[in-house]
């Protein structure tokens, strides 16, 4: 559970505790075993926890590369930049409030897409 190798090859601590540290205190061990029983997973098994964390990290990285995440970031960027670009266009200055109000739509949609991509 503690060790992970970085791209450079050195060992990096993944978590500040391992199974032996959890088992050292009987109260902590009892609590960890209760949680392990409830979730059907042995949190004192360093190998299993390392594999679980690696799998969850891969799933999160894959989720962040989905089209919803990219489109969300682009929509947020457009929604944030539009209020600064609209006043520069002379044709839009007559309809400034409508154009600035329209900037809210991509911002709201973008935030929703980013939140969806991050939480699913």
Backbone atoms as SQL, in Angstrom:
CREATE TABLE atoms (id INTEGER PRIMARY KEY, chain TEXT, resi INTEGER, resn TEXT, atom TEXT, x REAL, y REAL, z REAL);
INSERT INTO atoms VALUES
  (1, 'A', 1, 'UNK', 'N', 0.836, -1.182, 0.000),
  (2, 'A', 1, 'UNK', 'CA', 0.000, 0.000, 0.000),
  (3, 'A', 1, 'UNK', 'C', 0.878, 1.242, 0.000),
  (4, 'A', 2, 'UNK', 'N', 2.056, 1.170, 0.524),
  (5, 'A', 2, 'UNK', 'CA', 2.870, 2.360, 0.686),
  (6, 'A', 2, 'UNK', 'C', 3.667, 2.756, -0.539),
  (7, 'A', 3, 'UNK', 'N', 4.113, 1.790, -1.309),
  (8, 'A', 3, 'UNK', 'CA', 5.089, 2.124, -2.338),
  (9, 'A', 3, 'UNK', 'C', 4.474, 2.155, -3.717),
  (10, 'A', 4, 'UNK', 'N', 4.920, 3.144, -4.475),
  (11, 'A', 4, 'UNK', 'CA', 4.556, 3.283, -5.879),
  (12, 'A', 4, 'UNK', 'C', 5.802, 3.825, -6.545),
  (13, 'A', 5, 'UNK', 'N', 6.069, 3.368, -7.744),
  (14, 'A', 5, 'UNK', 'CA', 7.252, 3.846, -8.449),
  (15, 'A', 5, 'UNK', 'C', 6.858, 4.968, -9.390),
  (16, 'A', 6, 'UNK', 'N', 7.595, 6.049, -9.348),
  (17, 'A', 6, 'UNK', 'CA', 7.316, 7.176, -10.234),
  (18, 'A', 6, 'UNK', 'C', 7.955, 6.918, -11.585),
  (19, 'A', 7, 'UNK', 'N', 7.764, 7.839, -12.498),
  (20, 'A', 7, 'UNK', 'CA', 8.321, 7.700, -13.843),
  (21, 'A', 7, 'UNK', 'C', 9.840, 7.662, -13.815),
  (22, 'A', 8, 'UNK', 'N', 10.439, 8.317, -12.827),
  (23, 'A', 8, 'UNK', 'CA', 11.890, 8.343, -12.731),
  (24, 'A', 8, 'UNK', 'C', 12.444, 7.089, -12.073),
  (25, 'A', 9, 'UNK', 'N', 11.571, 6.254, -11.476),
  (26, 'A', 9, 'UNK', 'CA', 12.024, 5.009, -10.892),
  (27, 'A', 9, 'UNK', 'C', 12.174, 5.036, -9.381),
  (28, 'A', 10, 'UNK', 'N', 12.141, 6.202, -8.741),
  (29, 'A', 10, 'UNK', 'CA', 12.274, 6.218, -7.292),
  (30, 'A', 10, 'UNK', 'C', 10.955, 5.850, -6.644),
  (31, 'A', 11, 'UNK', 'N', 11.023, 5.404, -5.406),
  (32, 'A', 11, 'UNK', 'CA', 9.842, 4.992, -4.679),
  (33, 'A', 11, 'UNK', 'C', 9.179, 6.207, -4.054),
  (34, 'A', 12, 'UNK', 'N', 7.852, 6.279, -4.193),
  (35, 'A', 12, 'UNK', 'CA', 7.077, 7.395, -3.667),
  (36, 'A', 12, 'UNK', 'C', 6.033, 6.823, -2.716),
  (37, 'A', 13, 'UNK', 'N', 5.865, 7.437, -1.553),
  (38, 'A', 13, 'UNK', 'CA', 4.840, 6.978, -0.622),
  (39, 'A', 13, 'UNK', 'C', 3.468, 7.325, -1.160),
  (40, 'A', 14, 'UNK', 'N', 2.634, 6.304, -1.290),
  (41, 'A', 14, 'UNK', 'CA', 1.278, 6.516, -1.773),
  (42, 'A', 14, 'UNK', 'C', 0.377, 6.932, -0.624),
  (43, 'A', 15, 'UNK', 'N', 0.506, 6.266, 0.505),
  (44, 'A', 15, 'UNK', 'CA', -0.252, 6.593, 1.699),
  (45, 'A', 15, 'UNK', 'C', 0.706, 6.656, 2.888),
  (46, 'A', 16, 'UNK', 'N', 0.359, 7.394, 3.922),
  (47, 'A', 16, 'UNK', 'CA', 1.265, 7.510, 5.065),
  (48, 'A', 16, 'UNK', 'C', 1.274, 6.275, 5.964),
  (49, 'A', 17, 'UNK', 'N', 0.367, 5.328, 5.753),
  (50, 'A', 17, 'UNK', 'CA', 0.315, 4.123, 6.576),
  (51, 'A', 17, 'UNK', 'C', 0.243, 2.895, 5.694),
  (52, 'A', 18, 'UNK', 'N', 0.647, 1.763, 6.275),
  (53, 'A', 18, 'UNK', 'CA', 0.506, 0.496, 5.572),
  (54, 'A', 18, 'UNK', 'C', -0.239, -0.468, 6.477),
  (55, 'A', 19, 'UNK', 'N', -0.402, -1.709, 6.048),
  (56, 'A', 19, 'UNK', 'CA', -1.145, -2.699, 6.817),
  (57, 'A', 19, 'UNK', 'C', -0.532, -2.966, 8.173),
  (58, 'A', 20, 'UNK', 'N', 0.806, -2.974, 8.249),
  (59, 'A', 20, 'UNK', 'CA', 1.480, -3.220, 9.528),
  (60, 'A', 20, 'UNK', 'C', 1.220, -2.081, 10.507),
  (61, 'A', 21, 'UNK', 'N', 1.201, -0.848, 10.016),
  (62, 'A', 21, 'UNK', 'CA', 0.921, 0.294, 10.894),
  (63, 'A', 21, 'UNK', 'C', -0.513, 0.250, 11.395),
  (64, 'A', 22, 'UNK', 'N', -1.439, -0.191, 10.562),
  (65, 'A', 22, 'UNK', 'CA', -2.828, -0.317, 10.990),
  (66, 'A', 22, 'UNK', 'C', -2.991, -1.424, 12.025),
  (67, 'A', 23, 'UNK', 'N', -2.238, -2.512, 11.860),
  (68, 'A', 23, 'UNK', 'CA', -2.339, -3.646, 12.779),
  (69, 'A', 23, 'UNK', 'C', -1.616, -3.396, 14.095),
  (70, 'A', 24, 'UNK', 'N', -0.762, -2.389, 14.163),
  (71, 'A', 24, 'UNK', 'CA', 0.019, -2.124, 15.378),
  (72, 'A', 24, 'UNK', 'C', -0.857, -1.679, 16.543),
  (73, 'A', 25, 'UNK', 'N', -1.940, -0.988, 16.279),
  (74, 'A', 25, 'UNK', 'CA', -2.844, -0.517, 17.324),
  (75, 'A', 25, 'UNK', 'C', -4.126, -1.340, 17.237),
  (76, 'A', 26, 'UNK', 'N', -4.479, -2.009, 18.344),
  (77, 'A', 26, 'UNK', 'CA', -5.635, -2.904, 18.323),
  (78, 'A', 26, 'UNK', 'C', -6.942, -2.163, 18.070),
  (79, 'A', 27, 'UNK', 'N', -7.076, -0.939, 18.549),
  (80, 'A', 27, 'UNK', 'CA', -8.300, -0.167, 18.309),
  (81, 'A', 27, 'UNK', 'C', -8.428, 0.199, 16.845),
  (82, 'A', 28, 'UNK', 'N', -7.337, 0.621, 16.251),
  (83, 'A', 28, 'UNK', 'CA', -7.352, 0.964, 14.820),
  (84, 'A', 28, 'UNK', 'C', -7.627, -0.286, 13.993),
  (85, 'A', 29, 'UNK', 'N', -6.978, -1.399, 14.363),
  (86, 'A', 29, 'UNK', 'CA', -7.173, -2.643, 13.627),
  (87, 'A', 29, 'UNK', 'C', -8.639, -3.083, 13.692),
  (88, 'A', 30, 'UNK', 'N', -9.255, -2.954, 14.857),
  (89, 'A', 30, 'UNK', 'CA', -10.671, -3.322, 14.985),
  (90, 'A', 30, 'UNK', 'C', -11.551, -2.439, 14.095),
  (91, 'A', 31, 'UNK', 'N', -11.268, -1.145, 14.067),
  (92, 'A', 31, 'UNK', 'CA', -12.046, -0.237, 13.224),
  (93, 'A', 31, 'UNK', 'C', -11.834, -0.544, 11.748),
  (94, 'A', 32, 'UNK', 'N', -10.595, -0.810, 11.358),
  (95, 'A', 32, 'UNK', 'CA', -10.290, -1.125, 9.953),
  (96, 'A', 32, 'UNK', 'C', -10.958, -2.428, 9.552),
  (97, 'A', 33, 'UNK', 'N', -10.954, -3.407, 10.440),
  (98, 'A', 33, 'UNK', 'CA', -11.611, -4.684, 10.127),
  (99, 'A', 33, 'UNK', 'C', -13.125, -4.509, 9.997),
  (100, 'A', 34, 'UNK', 'N', -13.695, -3.641, 10.829),
  (101, 'A', 34, 'UNK', 'CA', -15.139, -3.382, 10.724),
  (102, 'A', 34, 'UNK', 'C', -15.463, -2.735, 9.380),
  (103, 'A', 35, 'UNK', 'N', -14.651, -1.784, 8.973),
  (104, 'A', 35, 'UNK', 'CA', -14.845, -1.139, 7.670),
  (105, 'A', 35, 'UNK', 'C', -14.607, -2.144, 6.545),
  (106, 'A', 36, 'UNK', 'N', -13.583, -2.985, 6.689),
  (107, 'A', 36, 'UNK', 'CA', -13.284, -4.007, 5.685),
  (108, 'A', 36, 'UNK', 'C', -14.448, -4.968, 5.529),
  (109, 'A', 37, 'UNK', 'N', -15.047, -5.373, 6.634),
  (110, 'A', 37, 'UNK', 'CA', -16.192, -6.281, 6.590),
  (111, 'A', 37, 'UNK', 'C', -17.378, -5.624, 5.906),
  (112, 'A', 38, 'UNK', 'N', -17.610, -4.368, 6.242),
  (113, 'A', 38, 'UNK', 'CA', -18.753, -3.651, 5.668),
  (114, 'A', 38, 'UNK', 'C', -18.622, -3.493, 4.157),
  (115, 'A', 39, 'UNK', 'N', -17.386, -3.290, 3.676),
  (116, 'A', 39, 'UNK', 'CA', -17.174, -3.052, 2.243),
  (117, 'A', 39, 'UNK', 'C', -16.714, -4.293, 1.487),
  (118, 'A', 40, 'UNK', 'N', -16.447, -5.382, 2.200),
  (119, 'A', 40, 'UNK', 'CA', -16.012, -6.610, 1.541),
  (120, 'A', 40, 'UNK', 'C', -14.634, -6.514, 0.932),
  (121, 'A', 41, 'UNK', 'N', -13.759, -5.771, 1.569),
  (122, 'A', 41, 'UNK', 'CA', -12.409, -5.566, 1.051),
  (123, 'A', 41, 'UNK', 'C', -11.446, -5.481, 2.234),
  (124, 'A', 42, 'UNK', 'N', -10.315, -6.157, 2.174),
  (125, 'A', 42, 'UNK', 'CA', -9.348, -6.155, 3.272),
  (126, 'A', 42, 'UNK', 'C', -8.402, -4.963, 3.123),
  (127, 'A', 43, 'UNK', 'N', -8.636, -3.934, 3.914),
  (128, 'A', 43, 'UNK', 'CA', -7.817, -2.727, 3.841),
  (129, 'A', 43, 'UNK', 'C', -6.469, -2.865, 4.531),
  (130, 'A', 44, 'UNK', 'N', -6.200, -3.999, 5.165),
  (131, 'A', 44, 'UNK', 'CA', -4.879, -4.220, 5.754),
  (132, 'A', 44, 'UNK', 'C', -3.953, -4.957, 4.792),
  (133, 'A', 45, 'UNK', 'N', -4.477, -5.430, 3.668),
  (134, 'A', 45, 'UNK', 'CA', -3.675, -6.118, 2.653),
  (135, 'A', 45, 'UNK', 'C', -3.057, -5.077, 1.719),
  (136, 'A', 46, 'UNK', 'N', -1.778, -4.836, 1.906),
  (137, 'A', 46, 'UNK', 'CA', -1.093, -3.783, 1.145),
  (138, 'A', 46, 'UNK', 'C', -1.152, -4.019, -0.361),
  (139, 'A', 47, 'UNK', 'N', -0.992, -5.250, -0.796),
  (140, 'A', 47, 'UNK', 'CA', -1.008, -5.557, -2.225),
  (141, 'A', 47, 'UNK', 'C', -2.380, -5.278, -2.832),
  (142, 'A', 48, 'UNK', 'N', -3.428, -5.689, -2.138),
  (143, 'A', 48, 'UNK', 'CA', -4.785, -5.472, -2.646),
  (144, 'A', 48, 'UNK', 'C', -5.131, -3.988, -2.678),
  (145, 'A', 49, 'UNK', 'N', -4.729, -3.246, -1.661),
  (146, 'A', 49, 'UNK', 'CA', -5.020, -1.807, -1.619),
  (147, 'A', 49, 'UNK', 'C', -4.246, -1.082, -2.716),
  (148, 'A', 50, 'UNK', 'N', -3.007, -1.465, -2.938),
  (149, 'A', 50, 'UNK', 'CA', -2.211, -0.861, -4.012),
  (150, 'A', 50, 'UNK', 'C', -2.872, -1.111, -5.368),
  (151, 'A', 51, 'UNK', 'N', -3.319, -2.338, -5.590),
  (152, 'A', 51, 'UNK', 'CA', -3.984, -2.661, -6.858),
  (153, 'A', 51, 'UNK', 'C', -5.291, -1.877, -7.000),
  (154, 'A', 52, 'UNK', 'N', -6.062, -1.758, -5.920),
  (155, 'A', 52, 'UNK', 'CA', -7.310, -1.008, -5.957),
  (156, 'A', 52, 'UNK', 'C', -7.061, 0.468, -6.277),
  (157, 'A', 53, 'UNK', 'N', -6.075, 1.065, -5.617),
  (158, 'A', 53, 'UNK', 'CA', -5.771, 2.474, -5.871),
  (159, 'A', 53, 'UNK', 'C', -5.268, 2.696, -7.292),
  (160, 'A', 54, 'UNK', 'N', -4.472, 1.777, -7.794),
  (161, 'A', 54, 'UNK', 'CA', -3.973, 1.902, -9.173),
  (162, 'A', 54, 'UNK', 'C', -5.134, 1.797, -10.169),
  (163, 'A', 55, 'UNK', 'N', -6.058, 0.870, -9.909),
  (164, 'A', 55, 'UNK', 'CA', -7.216, 0.725, -10.800),
  (165, 'A', 55, 'UNK', 'C', -8.101, 1.968, -10.758),
  (166, 'A', 56, 'UNK', 'N', -8.307, 2.522, -9.583),
  (167, 'A', 56, 'UNK', 'CA', -9.129, 3.732, -9.459),
  (168, 'A', 56, 'UNK', 'C', -8.450, 4.925, -10.119),
  (169, 'A', 57, 'UNK', 'N', -7.147, 5.011, -10.016),
  (170, 'A', 57, 'UNK', 'CA', -6.414, 6.105, -10.664),
  (171, 'A', 57, 'UNK', 'C', -6.545, 6.004, -12.174),
  (172, 'A', 58, 'UNK', 'N', -6.411, 4.788, -12.727),
  (173, 'A', 58, 'UNK', 'CA', -6.563, 4.601, -14.179),
  (174, 'A', 58, 'UNK', 'C', -7.973, 4.964, -14.629),
  (175, 'A', 59, 'UNK', 'N', -8.967, 4.576, -13.849),
  (176, 'A', 59, 'UNK', 'CA', -10.354, 4.894, -14.197),
  (177, 'A', 59, 'UNK', 'C', -10.585, 6.400, -14.179),
  (178, 'A', 60, 'UNK', 'N', -10.025, 7.088, -13.194),
  (179, 'A', 60, 'UNK', 'CA', -10.180, 8.540, -13.112),
  (180, 'A', 60, 'UNK', 'C', -9.476, 9.227, -14.273),
  (181, 'A', 61, 'UNK', 'N', -8.278, 8.773, -14.610),
  (182, 'A', 61, 'UNK', 'CA', -7.560, 9.374, -15.737),
  (183, 'A', 61, 'UNK', 'C', -8.292, 9.140, -17.053),
  (184, 'A', 62, 'UNK', 'N', -8.874, 7.961, -17.220),
  (185, 'A', 62, 'UNK', 'CA', -9.637, 7.682, -18.441),
  (186, 'A', 62, 'UNK', 'C', -10.888, 8.553, -18.509),
  (187, 'A', 63, 'UNK', 'N', -11.531, 8.753, -17.379),
  (188, 'A', 63, 'UNK', 'CA', -12.746, 9.570, -17.334),
  (189, 'A', 63, 'UNK', 'C', -12.447, 11.026, -17.678),
  (190, 'A', 64, 'UNK', 'N', -11.285, 11.501, -17.263),
  (191, 'A', 64, 'UNK', 'CA', -10.940, 12.894, -17.520),
  (192, 'A', 64, 'UNK', 'C', -10.594, 13.132, -18.981),
  (193, 'A', 65, 'UNK', 'N', -10.404, 12.089, -19.740),
  (194, 'A', 65, 'UNK', 'CA', -10.087, 12.243, -21.154),
  (195, 'A', 65, 'UNK', 'C', -11.318, 12.048, -22.044),
  (196, 'A', 66, 'UNK', 'N', -12.476, 11.886, -21.445),
  (197, 'A', 66, 'UNK', 'CA', -13.708, 11.713, -22.210),
  (198, 'A', 66, 'UNK', 'C', -14.079, 13.022, -22.898),
  (199, 'A', 67, 'UNK', 'N', -14.856, 12.914, -23.980),
  (200, 'A', 67, 'UNK', 'CA', -15.277, 14.126, -24.694),
  (201, 'A', 67, 'UNK', 'C', -16.045, 15.118, -23.817),
  (202, 'A', 68, 'UNK', 'N', -16.808, 14.630, -22.853),
  (203, 'A', 68, 'UNK', 'CA', -17.560, 15.542, -21.986),
  (204, 'A', 68, 'UNK', 'C', -16.615, 16.464, -21.220),
  (205, 'A', 69, 'UNK', 'N', -15.491, 15.932, -20.778),
  (206, 'A', 69, 'UNK', 'CA', -14.541, 16.759, -20.038),
  (207, 'A', 69, 'UNK', 'C', -13.919, 17.817, -20.951),
  (208, 'A', 70, 'UNK', 'N', -13.518, 17.405, -22.137),
  (209, 'A', 70, 'UNK', 'CA', -12.905, 18.361, -23.067),
  (210, 'A', 70, 'UNK', 'C', -13.903, 19.433, -23.501),
  (211, 'A', 71, 'UNK', 'N', -15.104, 19.019, -23.855),
  (212, 'A', 71, 'UNK', 'CA', -16.117, 19.993, -24.263),
  (213, 'A', 71, 'UNK', 'C', -16.482, 20.922, -23.114),
  (214, 'A', 72, 'UNK', 'N', -16.517, 20.391, -21.911),
  (215, 'A', 72, 'UNK', 'CA', -16.806, 21.214, -20.742),
  (216, 'A', 72, 'UNK', 'C', -15.759, 22.281, -20.524),
  (217, 'A', 73, 'UNK', 'N', -14.499, 21.896, -20.643),
  (218, 'A', 73, 'UNK', 'CA', -13.413, 22.870, -20.462),
  (219, 'A', 73, 'UNK', 'C', -13.463, 23.931, -21.558),
  (220, 'A', 74, 'UNK', 'N', -13.737, 23.511, -22.786),
  (221, 'A', 74, 'UNK', 'CA', -13.841, 24.480, -23.879),
  (222, 'A', 74, 'UNK', 'C', -15.020, 25.433, -23.673),
  (223, 'A', 75, 'UNK', 'N', -16.149, 24.900, -23.219),
  (224, 'A', 75, 'UNK', 'CA', -17.324, 25.751, -22.987),
  (225, 'A', 75, 'UNK', 'C', -17.080, 26.721, -21.838),
  (226, 'A', 76, 'UNK', 'N', -16.420, 26.270, -20.775),
  (227, 'A', 76, 'UNK', 'CA', -16.088, 27.166, -19.659),
  (228, 'A', 76, 'UNK', 'C', -15.156, 28.270, -20.136),
  (229, 'A', 77, 'UNK', 'N', -14.163, 27.898, -20.940),
  (230, 'A', 77, 'UNK', 'CA', -13.225, 28.898, -21.472),
  (231, 'A', 77, 'UNK', 'C', -13.962, 29.914, -22.335),
  (232, 'A', 78, 'UNK', 'N', -14.835, 29.436, -23.205),
  (233, 'A', 78, 'UNK', 'CA', -15.605, 30.359, -24.052),
  (234, 'A', 78, 'UNK', 'C', -16.494, 31.259, -23.202),
  (235, 'A', 79, 'UNK', 'N', -17.149, 30.694, -22.199),
  (236, 'A', 79, 'UNK', 'CA', -18.014, 31.491, -21.340),
  (237, 'A', 79, 'UNK', 'C', -17.264, 32.537, -20.541),
  (238, 'A', 80, 'UNK', 'N', -16.015, 32.231, -20.189),
  (239, 'A', 80, 'UNK', 'CA', -15.217, 33.207, -19.434),
  (240, 'A', 80, 'UNK', 'C', -14.590, 34.274, -20.336),
  (241, 'A', 81, 'UNK', 'N', -14.248, 33.904, -21.568),
  (242, 'A', 81, 'UNK', 'CA', -13.606, 34.864, -22.472),
  (243, 'A', 81, 'UNK', 'C', -14.595, 35.751, -23.217),
  (244, 'A', 82, 'UNK', 'N', -15.800, 35.257, -23.436),
  (245, 'A', 82, 'UNK', 'CA', -16.783, 36.007, -24.210),
  (246, 'A', 82, 'UNK', 'C', -17.078, 37.398, -23.650),
  (247, 'A', 83, 'UNK', 'N', -17.205, 37.583, -22.345),
  (248, 'A', 83, 'UNK', 'CA', -17.457, 38.942, -21.844),
  (249, 'A', 83, 'UNK', 'C', -16.330, 39.932, -22.151),
  (250, 'A', 84, 'UNK', 'N', -15.135, 39.432, -22.357),
  (251, 'A', 84, 'UNK', 'CA', -14.022, 40.323, -22.686),
  (252, 'A', 84, 'UNK', 'C', -13.918, 40.582, -24.184),
  (253, 'A', 85, 'UNK', 'N', -14.382, 39.631, -24.995),
  (254, 'A', 85, 'UNK', 'CA', -14.286, 39.756, -26.450),
  (255, 'A', 85, 'UNK', 'C', -15.450, 40.566, -27.016),
  (256, 'A', 86, 'UNK', 'N', -16.631, 40.430, -26.447),
  (257, 'A', 86, 'UNK', 'CA', -17.831, 41.102, -26.976),
  (258, 'A', 86, 'UNK', 'C', -17.659, 42.621, -27.046),
  (259, 'A', 87, 'UNK', 'N', -17.142, 43.293, -26.020),
  (260, 'A', 87, 'UNK', 'CA', -17.007, 44.750, -26.130),
  (261, 'A', 87, 'UNK', 'C', -16.033, 45.213, -27.221),
  (262, 'A', 88, 'UNK', 'N', -15.183, 44.313, -27.685),
  (263, 'A', 88, 'UNK', 'CA', -14.219, 44.670, -28.725),
  (264, 'A', 88, 'UNK', 'C', -14.843, 44.670, -30.118),
  (265, 'A', 89, 'UNK', 'N', -15.983, 44.003, -30.283),
  (266, 'A', 89, 'UNK', 'CA', -16.639, 43.928, -31.592),
  (267, 'A', 89, 'UNK', 'C', -17.652, 45.060, -31.700),
  (268, 'A', 90, 'UNK', 'N', -17.418, 46.001, -32.610),
  (269, 'A', 90, 'UNK', 'CA', -18.319, 47.151, -32.722),
  (270, 'A', 90, 'UNK', 'C', -19.756, 46.763, -33.057),
  (271, 'A', 91, 'UNK', 'N', -19.971, 45.722, -33.793),
  (272, 'A', 91, 'UNK', 'CA', -21.325, 45.324, -34.168),
  (273, 'A', 91, 'UNK', 'C', -22.113, 44.807, -32.971),
  (274, 'A', 92, 'UNK', 'N', -21.417, 44.311, -31.952),
  (275, 'A', 92, 'UNK', 'CA', -22.102, 43.750, -30.796),
  (276, 'A', 92, 'UNK', 'C', -22.289, 44.751, -29.655),
  (277, 'A', 93, 'UNK', 'N', -21.678, 45.917, -29.760),
  (278, 'A', 93, 'UNK', 'CA', -21.791, 46.881, -28.667),
  (279, 'A', 93, 'UNK', 'C', -23.210, 47.428, -28.527),
  (280, 'A', 94, 'UNK', 'N', -24.005, 47.421, -29.617),
  (281, 'A', 94, 'UNK', 'CA', -25.396, 47.851, -29.526),
  (282, 'A', 94, 'UNK', 'C', -26.229, 46.861, -28.712),
  (283, 'A', 95, 'UNK', 'N', -25.812, 45.605, -28.712),
  (284, 'A', 95, 'UNK', 'CA', -26.540, 44.544, -28.010),
  (285, 'A', 95, 'UNK', 'C', -25.640, 43.945, -26.923),
  (286, 'A', 96, 'UNK', 'N', -25.002, 44.813, -26.177),
  (287, 'A', 96, 'UNK', 'CA', -23.997, 44.373, -25.208),
  (288, 'A', 96, 'UNK', 'C', -24.579, 43.454, -24.141),
  (289, 'A', 97, 'UNK', 'N', -25.706, 43.823, -23.560),
  (290, 'A', 97, 'UNK', 'CA', -26.268, 43.012, -22.483),
  (291, 'A', 97, 'UNK', 'C', -26.740, 41.652, -22.990),
  (292, 'A', 98, 'UNK', 'N', -27.296, 41.617, -24.186),
  (293, 'A', 98, 'UNK', 'CA', -27.725, 40.334, -24.765),
  (294, 'A', 98, 'UNK', 'C', -26.514, 39.449, -25.047),
  (295, 'A', 99, 'UNK', 'N', -25.463, 40.044, -25.563),
  (296, 'A', 99, 'UNK', 'CA', -24.259, 39.267, -25.873),
  (297, 'A', 99, 'UNK', 'C', -23.591, 38.768, -24.596),
  (298, 'A', 100, 'UNK', 'N', -23.551, 39.625, -23.574),
  (299, 'A', 100, 'UNK', 'CA', -22.950, 39.196, -22.308),
  (300, 'A', 100, 'UNK', 'C', -23.821, 38.157, -21.614),
  (301, 'A', 101, 'UNK', 'N', -25.125, 38.291, -21.754),
  (302, 'A', 101, 'UNK', 'CA', -26.019, 37.284, -21.189),
  (303, 'A', 101, 'UNK', 'C', -25.850, 35.936, -21.864),
  (304, 'A', 102, 'UNK', 'N', -25.561, 35.976, -23.152),
  (305, 'A', 102, 'UNK', 'CA', -25.331, 34.734, -23.884),
  (306, 'A', 102, 'UNK', 'C', -24.053, 34.038, -23.434),
  (307, 'A', 103, 'UNK', 'N', -23.156, 34.768, -22.828),
  (308, 'A', 103, 'UNK', 'CA', -21.915, 34.162, -22.329),
  (309, 'A', 103, 'UNK', 'C', -22.197, 33.233, -21.155),
  (310, 'A', 104, 'UNK', 'N', -23.307, 33.447, -20.477),
  (311, 'A', 104, 'UNK', 'CA', -23.642, 32.595, -19.340),
  (312, 'A', 104, 'UNK', 'C', -24.009, 31.180, -19.743),
  (313, 'A', 105, 'UNK', 'N', -24.586, 31.019, -20.920),
  (314, 'A', 105, 'UNK', 'CA', -25.005, 29.684, -21.367),
  (315, 'A', 105, 'UNK', 'C', -23.829, 28.722, -21.516),
  (316, 'A', 106, 'UNK', 'N', -22.780, 29.077, -22.265),
  (317, 'A', 106, 'UNK', 'CA', -21.673, 28.125, -22.353),
  (318, 'A', 106, 'UNK', 'C', -20.978, 27.917, -21.007),
  (319, 'A', 107, 'UNK', 'N', -21.008, 28.929, -20.170),
  (320, 'A', 107, 'UNK', 'CA', -20.389, 28.779, -18.857),
  (321, 'A', 107, 'UNK', 'C', -21.147, 27.751, -18.019),
  (322, 'A', 108, 'UNK', 'N', -22.461, 27.854, -18.004),
  (323, 'A', 108, 'UNK', 'CA', -23.279, 26.905, -17.227),
  (324, 'A', 108, 'UNK', 'C', -23.169, 25.500, -17.803),
  (325, 'A', 109, 'UNK', 'N', -23.255, 25.382, -19.118),
  (326, 'A', 109, 'UNK', 'CA', -23.145, 24.068, -19.757),
  (327, 'A', 109, 'UNK', 'C', -21.754, 23.486, -19.523),
  (328, 'A', 110, 'UNK', 'N', -20.730, 24.306, -19.630),
  (329, 'A', 110, 'UNK', 'CA', -19.362, 23.834, -19.414),
  (330, 'A', 110, 'UNK', 'C', -19.127, 23.335, -17.995),
  (331, 'A', 111, 'UNK', 'N', -19.622, 24.094, -17.037),
  (332, 'A', 111, 'UNK', 'CA', -19.470, 23.656, -15.632),
  (333, 'A', 111, 'UNK', 'C', -20.215, 22.338, -15.416),
  (334, 'A', 112, 'UNK', 'N', -21.405, 22.214, -15.991),
  (335, 'A', 112, 'UNK', 'CA', -22.167, 20.978, -15.842),
  (336, 'A', 112, 'UNK', 'C', -21.426, 19.797, -16.467),
  (337, 'A', 113, 'UNK', 'N', -20.830, 19.991, -17.625),
  (338, 'A', 113, 'UNK', 'CA', -20.090, 18.899, -18.288),
  (339, 'A', 113, 'UNK', 'C', -18.850, 18.518, -17.489),
  (340, 'A', 114, 'UNK', 'N', -18.130, 19.504, -16.967),
  (341, 'A', 114, 'UNK', 'CA', -16.929, 19.205, -16.183),
  (342, 'A', 114, 'UNK', 'C', -17.313, 18.466, -14.897),
  (343, 'A', 115, 'UNK', 'N', -18.359, 18.912, -14.241),
  (344, 'A', 115, 'UNK', 'CA', -18.812, 18.232, -13.021),
  (345, 'A', 115, 'UNK', 'C', -19.259, 16.804, -13.350),
  (346, 'A', 116, 'UNK', 'N', -19.975, 16.643, -14.454),
  (347, 'A', 116, 'UNK', 'CA', -20.413, 15.308, -14.855),
  (348, 'A', 116, 'UNK', 'C', -19.206, 14.404, -15.135),
  (349, 'A', 117, 'UNK', 'N', -18.223, 14.916, -15.859),
  (350, 'A', 117, 'UNK', 'CA', -17.052, 14.113, -16.200),
  (351, 'A', 117, 'UNK', 'C', -16.239, 13.775, -14.958),
  (352, 'A', 118, 'UNK', 'N', -16.242, 14.643, -13.991),
  (353, 'A', 118, 'UNK', 'CA', -15.450, 14.432, -12.779),
  (354, 'A', 118, 'UNK', 'C', -16.135, 13.508, -11.787),
  (355, 'A', 119, 'UNK', 'N', -17.462, 13.507, -11.742),
  (356, 'A', 119, 'UNK', 'CA', -18.160, 12.715, -10.741),
  (357, 'A', 119, 'UNK', 'C', -18.613, 11.356, -11.229),
  (358, 'A', 120, 'UNK', 'N', -18.712, 11.143, -12.530),
  (359, 'A', 120, 'UNK', 'CA', -19.171, 9.830, -13.031),
  (360, 'A', 120, 'UNK', 'C', -18.056, 8.841, -13.120);
